[in-house]
Amino acid sequence: MKKLIFYSFLSLFLTPTFAQVKLPAPSPQQTIKQAFGMGELEVVYSRPSMKNRVVFGDLVPYDKLWRTGANAATRITFSDAVKMGDSKIEPGTYALYTIPGASKWQIIINKDFKNSGVTGYKQENDVARFSVPVATGKDKVESFTIQFDNVLPESCNLILSWDLTRIIVPITTQVKEALGKQIEEALNGDKKPYWAAAQYYYEYAKDNKMALEMTTKALEENPESFWIYLYKAKIEKALGEKENAIATATIGLDVALKAKSDDYVKMFKEFIEQIKK
């Protein structure tokens, strides 16, 4: 009995232990975020590699639902409402599915973002489904890559790249109405955002007279802001006020010289030279 107890006690110390080893993931996960409009876009996906395999039409079959990556279904999150294809998509997180084809792909935005790959997919939960053409890149992409490109205030492209295949998915949003409300409310407050208002009226509302008024007031508050002088000169040029534009740019050039801003000095000189032609 004593021997049994002794051996049982000894076994506690002789039982082999195994160290935890973390191997690199064959399809590592990546999260990408992009400021867009007045909010943000985010994509979470896993990145399989070619490894000398034929990708589309073989590893990823044509005309079959694809998780758009590896492992779990690829997730895409919109902080603001956007439009993809002809569908408006409300803020939230969705699964990004695709159906690859030789000449075009179907892009699918689906509510079931917690799906494991394509398991659990239900077409009735699609919020957007549309087709985009296949483009061909110049260089092979070894690991499946998702990125954002051509990011403008109200539009951008979601780019899917693998091997020589490039899929360009347009995304648009609307910021004019929301910006207008913010500007209007802020101008009624104590601290008036004249510079932001000038940009809104010039770039979004396309109201050059209001933009000129706002830049004039912004410069009254910040007369050393040489970048605002250039903005004002461009607005005056758009209004056909060439002499005023030259005068404003000349003042701005002097301010930029004093601030030792070589970039703006160059821009002012080019603007004045161009407008005098």
C-alpha positions as CSV (number, residue, x, y, z in Angstrom):
1,M,0.0,0.0,0.0
2,K,2.9,2.3,0.9
3,K,4.6,1.5,-2.4
4,L,1.4,2.3,-4.3
5,I,1.1,5.7,-2.6
6,F,4.8,6.4,-3.3
7,Y,4.5,5.6,-7.0
8,S,1.3,7.7,-7.3
9,F,3.1,10.6,-5.6
10,L,6.2,10.1,-7.9
11,S,4.0,10.1,-11.0
12,L,3.0,13.7,-10.3
13,F,6.5,14.8,-11.0
14,L,7.3,12.4,-13.9
15,T,4.2,13.2,-16.0
16,P,5.5,14.8,-19.2
17,T,4.5,18.5,-19.9
18,F,4.3,20.1,-23.3
19,A,5.2,23.7,-24.1
20,Q,2.7,25.8,-25.9
21,V,3.9,26.4,-29.4
22,K,2.3,29.1,-31.6
23,L,2.8,28.5,-35.3
24,P,2.3,31.2,-37.9
25,A,-1.2,31.2,-39.3
26,P,-1.3,29.9,-42.9
27,S,-3.9,32.6,-43.7
28,P,-3.2,35.4,-41.3
29,Q,-6.0,37.8,-40.3
30,Q,-5.8,41.5,-41.2
31,T,-7.9,44.5,-40.2
32,I,-7.9,47.6,-42.4
33,K,-9.6,50.9,-41.5
34,Q,-10.2,53.9,-43.7
35,A,-11.6,57.3,-42.7
36,F,-14.4,58.0,-45.2
37,G,-17.0,60.7,-45.6
38,M,-17.8,61.7,-42.0
39,G,-17.1,58.2,-40.6
40,E,-15.0,55.1,-41.1
41,L,-14.9,51.8,-43.1
42,E,-13.4,48.7,-41.6
43,V,-12.7,45.2,-43.1
44,V,-11.6,42.1,-41.2
45,Y,-10.4,39.2,-43.3
46,S,-7.9,36.3,-43.6
47,R,-5.3,36.3,-46.3
48,P,-4.6,33.0,-48.1
49,S,-1.5,32.8,-50.4
50,M,-1.1,31.4,-53.9
51,K,1.8,29.0,-53.1
52,N,2.2,28.1,-56.8
53,R,-1.4,27.2,-57.1
54,V,-3.9,28.3,-59.7
55,V,-6.2,30.6,-57.8
56,F,-9.4,31.5,-59.6
57,G,-11.2,28.8,-61.5
58,D,-9.4,26.1,-59.4
59,L,-8.5,26.9,-55.8
60,V,-11.4,29.4,-55.8
61,P,-14.0,27.9,-58.1
62,Y,-16.0,30.1,-60.6
63,D,-19.7,30.6,-60.1
64,K,-19.7,29.5,-56.4
65,L,-20.1,31.5,-53.2
66,W,-16.8,32.5,-51.7
67,R,-16.1,33.9,-48.2
68,T,-13.8,36.4,-49.9
69,G,-10.7,35.3,-48.0
70,A,-10.0,32.3,-45.7
71,N,-11.4,31.0,-42.4
72,A,-14.4,33.0,-41.2
73,A,-16.6,35.1,-43.5
74,T,-14.9,38.5,-44.3
75,R,-16.5,41.3,-42.3
76,I,-17.1,44.8,-43.5
77,T,-18.3,47.6,-41.2
78,F,-19.8,51.0,-42.2
79,S,-20.1,53.7,-39.6
80,D,-22.4,55.7,-41.9
81,A,-24.9,54.9,-44.5
82,V,-23.3,54.1,-47.9
83,K,-24.3,53.0,-51.4
84,M,-23.0,50.0,-53.2
85,G,-24.4,49.0,-56.6
86,D,-27.9,50.4,-56.5
87,S,-28.5,49.5,-52.8
88,K,-28.3,51.8,-49.8
89,I,-26.6,50.1,-46.9
90,E,-27.3,51.3,-43.4
91,P,-24.6,51.6,-40.7
92,G,-23.5,48.3,-39.3
93,T,-21.4,45.2,-39.7
94,Y,-22.0,42.8,-42.6
95,A,-20.4,39.7,-44.3
96,L,-18.7,40.4,-47.6
97,Y,-19.3,37.5,-49.9
98,T,-18.5,37.2,-53.6
99,I,-19.2,34.9,-56.5
100,P,-16.1,35.0,-58.7
101,G,-16.5,34.6,-62.5
102,A,-14.1,34.7,-65.4
103,S,-15.3,38.1,-66.7
104,K,-17.3,39.5,-63.8
105,W,-17.9,38.9,-60.0
106,Q,-21.0,39.2,-58.0
107,I,-20.5,41.3,-54.8
108,I,-22.8,40.4,-51.9
109,I,-23.3,42.3,-48.6
110,N,-25.1,40.0,-46.2
111,K,-26.4,40.5,-42.7
112,D,-25.0,37.3,-41.3
113,F,-21.4,38.5,-40.5
114,K,-20.9,35.9,-37.8
115,N,-21.0,33.0,-40.3
116,S,-18.2,30.5,-40.4
117,G,-17.2,30.9,-44.0
118,V,-20.2,30.3,-46.3
119,T,-21.8,28.0,-43.7
120,G,-25.1,29.6,-42.6
121,Y,-25.4,31.9,-45.7
122,K,-29.0,32.8,-46.6
123,Q,-29.7,34.8,-49.7
124,E,-32.7,36.4,-48.1
125,N,-30.4,38.2,-45.7
126,D,-28.5,40.0,-48.6
127,V,-28.7,43.8,-48.3
128,A,-26.9,44.3,-51.6
129,R,-26.0,42.1,-54.6
130,F,-24.5,43.5,-57.8
131,S,-21.9,42.7,-60.5
132,V,-18.5,44.3,-61.3
133,P,-16.1,43.5,-64.1
134,V,-12.8,41.7,-63.7
135,A,-9.7,43.7,-64.3
136,T,-6.2,42.4,-64.8
137,G,-3.2,43.7,-62.9
138,K,0.4,44.0,-64.2
139,D,2.0,42.2,-61.2
140,K,1.0,39.0,-59.4
141,V,-0.2,39.4,-55.8
142,E,0.9,36.4,-53.7
143,S,-1.4,36.9,-50.7
144,F,-5.1,37.8,-51.1
145,T,-5.3,41.6,-50.5
146,I,-8.2,44.0,-49.7
147,Q,-7.5,47.7,-49.6
148,F,-9.2,51.1,-50.2
149,D,-8.1,53.4,-53.0
150,N,-9.2,56.6,-54.7
151,V,-10.6,57.9,-51.4
152,L,-12.5,61.1,-51.9
153,P,-15.0,62.9,-49.6
154,E,-18.0,61.0,-51.0
155,S,-16.5,58.1,-52.9
156,C,-13.9,55.4,-52.7
157,N,-13.0,52.0,-54.2
158,L,-12.7,48.7,-52.4
159,I,-10.0,46.8,-54.2
160,L,-9.8,42.9,-54.1
161,S,-6.4,41.6,-55.5
162,W,-5.0,38.1,-55.9
163,D,-2.7,36.7,-58.5
164,L,-3.4,39.0,-61.5
165,T,-7.1,39.5,-60.8
166,R,-8.3,42.9,-59.6
167,I,-11.8,43.6,-58.6
168,I,-12.8,47.3,-58.1
169,V,-15.9,47.9,-56.0
170,P,-17.2,51.5,-55.9
171,I,-18.6,52.8,-52.6
172,T,-20.3,56.2,-52.2
173,T,-21.7,58.2,-49.4
174,Q,-23.5,61.5,-48.9
175,V,-22.0,64.2,-46.6
176,K,-23.4,67.4,-48.1
177,E,-26.7,67.4,-46.1
178,A,-25.1,66.5,-42.8
179,L,-22.2,68.9,-43.2
180,G,-24.6,71.7,-44.1
181,K,-26.6,71.2,-40.9
182,Q,-23.4,71.1,-38.8
183,I,-22.1,74.3,-40.5
184,E,-25.4,76.1,-40.0
185,E,-25.6,75.2,-36.4
186,A,-22.0,76.1,-35.7
187,L,-22.3,79.5,-37.4
188,N,-25.1,80.3,-35.0
189,G,-22.8,79.7,-32.1
190,D,-20.3,81.9,-30.3
191,K,-17.2,80.4,-32.0
192,K,-17.9,80.5,-35.7
193,P,-16.0,78.1,-37.9
194,Y,-15.4,80.4,-40.8
195,W,-12.6,78.4,-42.4
196,A,-14.6,75.1,-42.3
197,A,-17.6,77.0,-43.6
198,A,-15.6,78.3,-46.5
199,Q,-14.5,74.8,-47.5
200,Y,-18.1,73.6,-47.2
201,Y,-19.6,76.3,-49.4
202,Y,-16.9,76.1,-52.0
203,E,-16.4,72.3,-52.3
204,Y,-19.9,70.9,-51.4
205,A,-22.6,73.6,-51.7
206,K,-20.9,75.2,-54.7
207,D,-21.8,78.6,-53.4
208,N,-18.8,80.7,-54.3
209,K,-20.2,84.0,-52.9
210,M,-20.7,82.5,-49.5
211,A,-17.4,80.8,-49.7
212,L,-15.7,84.1,-50.4
213,E,-17.5,85.7,-47.5
214,M,-16.4,83.0,-45.1
215,T,-12.7,83.1,-46.2
216,T,-12.7,86.9,-45.8
217,K,-14.0,86.5,-42.2
218,A,-11.5,83.6,-41.5
219,L,-8.6,85.9,-42.6
220,E,-9.8,88.7,-40.4
221,E,-9.5,86.3,-37.5
222,N,-6.3,84.7,-38.7
223,P,-4.3,87.1,-41.0
224,E,-1.2,84.9,-40.9
225,S,-3.0,81.9,-42.3
226,F,-1.3,81.9,-45.8
227,W,-3.2,78.8,-46.9
228,I,-6.5,80.6,-46.6
229,Y,-5.2,83.4,-48.9
230,L,-4.6,80.9,-51.6
231,Y,-8.1,79.4,-51.1
232,K,-9.6,82.9,-51.2
233,A,-7.7,83.7,-54.4
234,K,-9.0,80.5,-56.1
235,I,-12.6,81.4,-55.1
236,E,-12.1,84.9,-56.5
237,K,-10.8,83.4,-59.8
238,A,-13.8,81.1,-60.0
239,L,-16.1,84.2,-59.6
240,G,-14.2,85.9,-62.5
241,E,-12.6,88.5,-60.1
242,K,-9.1,88.1,-61.6
243,E,-7.6,91.4,-60.2
244,N,-8.8,90.6,-56.7
245,A,-7.4,87.1,-57.0
246,I,-4.0,88.4,-58.0
247,A,-4.1,90.9,-55.1
248,T,-5.1,88.3,-52.6
249,A,-2.4,85.9,-53.8
250,T,0.2,88.6,-53.7
251,I,-0.6,89.2,-50.0
252,G,-0.6,85.5,-49.4
253,L,2.8,85.2,-51.0
254,D,4.3,87.8,-48.6
255,V,2.8,86.0,-45.6
256,A,4.1,82.6,-46.9
257,L,7.6,84.1,-47.4
258,K,7.7,85.4,-43.8
259,A,6.5,81.9,-42.6
260,K,9.2,80.3,-44.7
261,S,6.7,77.9,-46.3
262,D,8.5,77.0,-49.5
263,D,5.6,74.8,-50.7
264,Y,3.1,77.6,-50.5
265,V,5.5,80.2,-51.9
266,K,5.8,78.0,-55.0
267,M,2.0,77.5,-55.2
268,F,1.4,81.3,-54.9
269,K,3.9,82.1,-57.6
270,E,2.5,79.5,-60.0
271,F,-1.1,80.7,-59.3
272,I,-0.2,84.4,-60.0
273,E,1.8,83.5,-63.2
274,Q,-1.1,81.3,-64.4
275,I,-3.8,83.9,-63.8
276,K,-1.8,86.7,-65.5
277,K,-1.7,84.7,-68.8
